[in-house]
Amino acid sequence: MNKKGISPLIATVLIIGFTIVLAVVVMQWGNSFVKSLTEQQQVQEQIGCQMLSFSLDRLEVDETNNLFIGTLTNERDKRIEDFIIQWIKEDETVRMDHANSPLSLDPYQTRNERVPLVWFPANKGDRLRFIPVIKVNDKLVNCSIDYAKEKVVE
């Protein structure tokens, strides 16, 4: 019998072509999969921040001891892990800091805080902005400034 098959050159070209097509398909799937996961994470973070509500009632500065004294209240059933504190001077310069210890608020908790400040001199009329930090899927997330509370220092 006279058996004929495809030549080794054609077989090699077919294998290389098949490999390239398969690689392109896998890359496109991986790209869309990663994009989908990223979008889901962003949506979960945004929903977590939207579920927050807190108030900043009294805010005073103790210039002698470099402290701010204030009352923070968590008004919802979502824990606030910490706050980023922005000190906004009258000339609109912004200095940021985390408190030396986390300012966490359990659901519906009210705390009277005496927090050390590192930026001084403080002037009445300056503003303090509190940006909440929450936990989403075991990851700390800084909420956007849209969810911050700001108060003028008295």
N, C-alpha and C positions, 0 to 999 in steps of 0.2 A: 504494500500500500504506500501510496505517496501522500504523506501528511504534510500539510502546509499550515503555518500559523503566522501571526503578525511578526514583523521584524522586531528585534530588541530595541531599535531606535524609536520606532512608533510606540512601543509599549512604555518606554521611559517617558516620552513626551506626554502620553495619556496619564500616567501616574503623577507627573509634575503638575499638569493642568488640573487634575482632580484635587490634588493637595491644595493648590492655590484657591480654587473655588471653595473648598471646605474651610480654609483659613478665613476667607472673607466673610462667609456666613457666620462663623463663630465670633469673629470680631464685631460684626454688626449686632448680633444678639447680646454679646457682653456689654457693648456700649449702651444699648437701650436698657439692659438690666440695671446697670450702675446708675444711669440717669433716673430710672424709676425709683430706685432705693433712695437716692438723694432727694428727689421731690417728696417722697413719703416722709422722710426725716424732717424736711423743712416744714411741711404741713403740720406734723405733730408738734414741732417746736412753736409754730405760730398759734396753734390751737391752745397749747399749754399757756402761752403768754396771754391770750385772750381770756382765759378762764381766771386770770388774776384780778384782784381788786384789793387795794390797800390804801390806807390813809396816813397822812403825816400831819399830826394835829399841832402840837406845840413845838416850836423850834427856837432855842435860845443858844447863845454862845457864852461860855464861861471863859473869858479871856485870861483870867488868872491861871487856870489849870489847863488851858488849851483843850477844852472839851466842847462838844455840842451836846445839848440836852434836848431830847425830843421824845415824842410819843408816836410809835408806829403801831398800826392796827391792821392785821390781815382780815379782810372782810369776806373771804371765800374759803372753800374747803380744800384748797391746794396749798401745799407747803411752799414757802419762799425760803430758799436755801441761803441766800446772801443778798447783799445790795452792793452795787458799784456806786460810790458816792462821788459826785462831781461838785466842786466848789466853783461857782461862777462869780468872778469879781465884777465890779462895776464897769470896768473897761472891756468886759465880755471875754477875758481870758478864762480858760477852763483848766482846772487841775483835777486829776482823778486819783482815787485811792479806794482800796478796800479797807474796811475797818480792821484793826489788829486781830479781832476775833470775829467770826462770821455773825452777821446780824440775821440769824434765821428767825422765821416766824411760822409757828405751827398754824394749822387752820383755825381761824377766828381768834387768834391770840393777840393781845395788846401788850406791848412792852414799852416801858419807860427806859430810855437808853441814855447813857453818858459815854459818848464815844470820843476817844482821843483824836485830835486833828493834827496833821503834820504840816499844814499850810497856814502860816500866820504871818502878818497880823490879819485878823478877821475884822471886817467892818460891818456895822449894821447896814443893811441895804444890799449886802451880797446875797446870793442865792445858793441854796443847796439843792441838788437834784439827786434823787434816789432811783436807780435803775435796778429792777429786780433780776435776780438770778434764780432759775428754777432747775429742777432735774427732769429730764425727758429721756427715758430708756437708759437710766443710769449714767447719763452724761449731763454735766452742768452746762446750761444754756443762758447766755446773757440776752434778756429780752431787749427789743429795740427801744429807742428813746420815746416811741409813741406810748409806751406803757409806764413811763417814768412819772414820778410826782416831784414837784418843785415847790419850794417854799422860801420866802424872804426871811433872812435872819433878823431877829428882833433884838 
